[in-house]
């Protein structure tokens, strides 16, 4: 619904602290588009753990996040059913202990990073 989606597309200025402030004011977000937020890290993803309504998250080209931060996010958000990680060069899906967490989202492609579409 209105007010339940935020788009930070092309926001290279978005920091972990800024994301924490955003979700503190909008905890019922259902979708969050954070493409190309290069300054976002796993600490910023942790701020999303309280967004129980979050169903769609686009982290394409967020090169500061890792598979550990994304895996913790998946654990914290059972409603999440659409996750985009294209171009997240630090997210490795081949870590055995974490691969099961990504299983429901992963569609591997022939792209160099193997993450053309990572979503449910």
GUVEXKE-90538 format. One record per atom (N, C-alpha, C): y, x, z; residue in one letter. Coordinates in steps of 0.02 Angstrom, whole numbers, plus 32768, in hexadecimal, padded with zeros to 4 digits. Example, Ala and Ser with C-alpha at 12.3 -4.5 7.8 and 13.67 -1.06 7.14 Angstrom:
2
7EE482948186a;7F1F82678186a;7F5B82948186a;7F9082828162s;7FCB82AC8165s;80028285818As;
//
This chain:
120
7FC480288000x;800080008000x;803F802B8000x;8075800A7FFBx;80B6802C7FFAx;80BF8055803Ax;80D780918032x;80E380BC806Dx;80A680DF8087x;806E80D48067x;803080F38080x;8019812C8054x;8042813F8024x;803281797FFAx;806E81A77FF9x;806181E77FFEx;809682187FF9x;808382497FC3x;80B4825E7F9Cx;80A9828B7F64x;80D582C97F6Fx;80B483017F7Ax;80D9833F7F83x;80CC836D7F46x;80C2834E7F0Cx;80B383727ECFx;80E783A87EC1x;80CF83E37EB0x;80F9841C7E9Fx;812584327EDAx;811084277F15x;813984387F4Fx;8121847A7F6Cx;813784B07F4Fx;812584F27F68x;814585007FACx;817384D67FC0x;819684E08000x;817384BF803Bx;81418495802Ex;811F84728064x;80F784A3808Ex;810684A580CEx;80E384D180FDx;80B484A88128x;808A84CB814Ex;805E84A9817Dx;8086848081AFx;80BD849C81C8x;80E6847881F9x;8105843981DBx;811B843E819Dx;813A8404817Cx;810583CD8171x;80C983E0815Fx;809383AF8156x;8083838F819Ax;808283B681CFx;8076839A8212x;80AA83658224x;80E983738214x;811E83428222x;8115830381F8x;8103830C81B9x;80FA82D3818Dx;80C482A481A8x;808982C081B8x;8053829581CFx;805F82798215x;8088829A823Dx;8099827F827Ex;80C0823E8276x;80E782398240x;811081FD8234x;80EB81CA8209x;80B781DF81E7x;809181B381BAx;804581BB81C5x;802C81AD8201x;7FE581BA820Ex;7FB5818C81E8x;7FCF815681CBx;7FA3812881A8x;7FA38132815Cx;7FB4816F8147x;7FB281808100x;7F6C817380E4x;7F6A815680A8x;7F2B814C8086x;7F20817D804Ex;7F5781998034x;7F5381CA7FFDx;7F8981FE8007x;7F77823B7FF7x;7FA782727FFEx;7F9C82A27FC4x;7FD082AD7F9Dx;7FCC82D77F62x;7FF383177F70x;7FD0834D7F79x;7FEF838C7F8Ex;7FE583C47F5Ax;7FE383B27F1Bx;7FD783E47EE7x;8009841D7EEAx;7FF084597EE0x;801784967EDBx;803F84A77F1Ax;802884927F53x;804884A47F92x;802984E77FA9x;8041851D7F8Dx;8023855F7F98x;802B85787FDFx;805B855E8004x;806585748049x;803A854E807Bx;8017851C8065x;7FEC84F48090x;7FAD851C80A0x;7F99851D80E0x;7F5D854280F4x;7F2E8512811Ax;7EF7852E8133x;7EC88507815Ax;7EE984E98198x;7F1A850B81B4x;7F3E84F081EEx;7F6184AF81DBx;7F7D84AC81A0x;7F9E846F8188x;7F6B8437817Ex;7F3184498163x;7EFD84168159x;7EE883F8819Cx;7EE8842181D0x;7ED584088213x;7F0383D1822Ax;7F4183D28214x;7F71839D8226x;7F5B8359820Ax;7F33835A81D5x;7F1D831C81B6x;7EE282FC81DAx;7EC5831F820Ax;7E8A8305822Dx;7E9782C2824Fx;7ED582B48260x;7EE582748281x;7EF3823B8251x;7EEE82478211x;7EFD821481DEx;7EBC81EF81CCx;7EA581C681F8x;7E6481A581F0x;7E60817881B2x;7E9981628198x;7E998137815Dx;7E9A815D811Bx;7E9F819F811Ex;7EA581C780E1x;7E6681C280B7x;7E6E81A8807Bx;7E36819F804Dx;7E3A81CD8010x;7E7881DF7FFEx;7E8282087FC2x;7EAE82447FD3x;7E9682807FC2x;7EBB82BD7FD0x;7EB682EB7F94x;7EEF82FE7F79x;7EF0832C7F41x;7F0F836E7F58x;7EE783A17F59x;7EFC83E47F6Ex;7EFA84167F34x;7EFB83FD7EF6x;7EF684287EBBx;7F2A84607EBFx;7F13849D7EB3x;7F3E84D87EB1x;7F5C84EA7EF6x;7F4084D17F2Ax;7F5684E57F6Ex;7F2E85247F80x;7F47855C7F6Cx;7F22859B7F6Fx;7F1D85B87FB5x;7F3E859A7FE6x;7F3B85B4802Ax;7F0485948055x;7EE38560803Bx;7EAF85408062x;7E6B855F8052x;7E3D855C8082x;7DFA85788079x;7DC685428083x;7D8885548073x;7D518523807Bx;7D49850F80C4x;7D58853B80F3x;7D508529813Ax;7D8284F2814Ex;7DBF84F88137x;7DF184C58146x;7DE084838126x;7DC8848680E8x;7DB5844880C4x;7D77842980E4x;7D47845280F8x;7D0B84378119x;7D1C8415815Bx;7D4984328182x;7D5E841381C1x;7D8283D181B3x;7DA883CF817Ex;7DCB8392816Ax;7D9A835B8158x;7D66836D8131x;7D33833C811Ex;7D118320815Cx;7D02834A818Cx;7CE3833381CBx;7D10830381F0x;7D51831181F0x;7D8182EA8217x;7D9482A881F6x;7D8982A281B4x;7DA08267818Fx;7D678245816Ax;7D40821D818Dx;7D0781FC816Cx;7D1B81CB8135x;7D5981B28135x;7D6F81838101x;7D8181A780C0x;7D8981E980C2x;7D9C820F8087x;7D6782088051x;7D7B81ED8017x;7D4A81E67FE1x;7D6182027F9Ex;7D9D821F7F9Dx;7DB6823D7F5Fx;7DDB827D7F72x;7DBD82B67F61x;7DD882F77F74x;7DDD83237F36x;7E17833A7F26x;7E2283657EEBx;7E3383AC7F03x;7E0C83DC7EEAx;7E1584227EFEx;7E1C84517EC3x;7E2B84377E89x;7E3184617E4Dx;7E6384997E59x;7E4F84D67E4Ax;7E7D850E7E50x;7E8685297E97x;7E60850F7EC6x;7E6385297F0Bx;7E3785677F0Ex;7E53859F7EFBx;7E2C85DC7EF0x;7E0A85F87F2Ex;7E2185E47F69x;7E0285FD7FA7x;7DCD85CE7FC3x;7DC185967FA0x;7D8D85677FB6x;7D4D85797F90x;7D1D85927FB5x;7CDC85A47F99x;7CA9856F7FACx;7C8A85527F7Ax;7C59851D7F86x;7C1385387F90x;7C0985797F86x;7BC585957F88x;7BB385B17FCDx;7BDB85A38000x;7BCA85BA8043x;7B94858B805Fx;7B5785A4806Ax;7B208577807Dx;7B2E854980B7x;7B4F856180EAx;7B5B85388125x;7B8C84FF8116x;7BB2850480E1x;7BE484D280D2x;7BD484A78095x;7BA584BC806Cx;7B988499802Dx;7B86844F8037x;7B62843F806Dx;7B5083F98079x;7B8D83CD8085x;7BC083E980A4x;7BFD83C280B1x;7C2183B08070x;7C1D83DC803Ex;7C4083D17FFFx;7C1783A87FCEx;7BD783A07FDCx;7BA883817FADx;7BC1833F7F90x;7BDC83147FB9x;7BF182D27FA0x;7C2F82D47F75x;7C53830C7F73x;7C9083127F4Dx;7C89833C7F0Dx;7C5683657F09x;7C54839A7ED7x;7C3983827E94x;7C6083907E60x;7C4B838A7E1Bx;7C5F83CC7DFAx;7C3183FA7DF4x;7C41843C7DD9x;7C4A84387D8Ex;7C7984607D75x;7C8784627D2Ex;7C7B84A87D13x;7C8B84B27CD5x;7C8584F47CB6x;7CC4851D7CBEx;7CF685037CE2x;7D3585287CECx;7D2885687D12x;7D5585977D0Bx;7D4E85D87D2Cx;7D4685D27D77x;7D6C85A37D95x;7D67859C7DDDx;7D2F856C7DF3x;7D1285497DC3x;7CDB851B7DD3x;7CF184DE7DF8x;7D3284D17DFBx;7D4C849A7E23x;7D77846B7DFAx;7D63845C7DBDx;7D8A84307D93x;7D9483EC7DB5x;7D5F83D17DCFx;7D6383917DF2x;7D3983947E30x;7D5883917E69x;7D3483907EA8x;7D4B83517ECBx;7D24831D7EC1x;7D3882DC7EDBx;7CFC82AF7EE1x;7D0482787F06x;7CCE82497F10x;7CCD82157EDAx;
//
